Amino acid sequence: LPSFYEQTKVIGNNAIVYAKIFVDKIPFPGSCVIDVDIFEYEIELIK
């Protein structure tokens, strides 16, 4: 599940969302790697 590391900002008609996503990867049986992606994305608000 994503978690947010900064509050969403609304600038004009756009919202900027800051999200952190944890992904469990299993490269081979018996091992587990947790990969963390941190990114921001901008979306246009629908009126």
C-alpha positions as CSV (number, residue, x, y, z in Angstrom):
1,L,0.0,0.0,0.0
2,P,1.2,3.5,-0.7
3,S,2.0,5.9,2.0
4,F,2.3,9.7,1.7
5,Y,5.5,11.4,2.9
6,E,4.3,14.9,2.3
7,Q,0.9,16.6,2.3
8,T,-0.9,16.9,-1.1
9,K,-0.5,20.4,-2.5
10,V,-3.2,22.0,-4.7
11,I,-1.9,24.6,-7.1
12,G,-4.6,26.1,-9.3
13,N,-6.4,23.2,-11.0
14,N,-3.6,20.7,-10.3
15,A,-2.9,18.5,-7.2
16,I,0.7,17.3,-6.5
17,V,0.8,14.1,-4.6
18,Y,3.8,12.7,-2.8
19,A,3.7,8.9,-2.5
20,K,6.0,6.2,-1.2
21,I,5.3,2.6,-2.4
22,F,6.8,-0.5,-0.8
23,V,7.1,-3.6,-3.1
24,D,8.0,-7.0,-1.9
25,K,10.2,-8.8,-4.4
26,I,11.1,-12.5,-4.2
27,P,14.2,-13.0,-6.5
28,F,14.3,-16.7,-5.5
29,P,12.4,-18.9,-3.1
30,G,13.3,-18.3,0.5
31,S,14.4,-14.7,0.1
32,C,12.6,-11.4,0.1
33,V,13.7,-8.0,-1.0
34,I,11.6,-4.9,-0.1
35,D,12.0,-2.2,-2.8
36,V,10.9,1.4,-2.0
37,D,9.9,3.8,-4.7
38,I,9.5,7.4,-3.7
39,F,8.0,9.7,-6.3
40,E,5.7,12.7,-6.9
41,Y,3.1,13.1,-9.5
42,E,0.8,15.8,-10.6
43,I,-2.8,15.4,-11.6
44,E,-5.4,17.8,-12.9
45,L,-8.4,18.2,-10.7
46,I,-11.8,17.5,-12.3
47,K,-14.4,20.3,-11.8
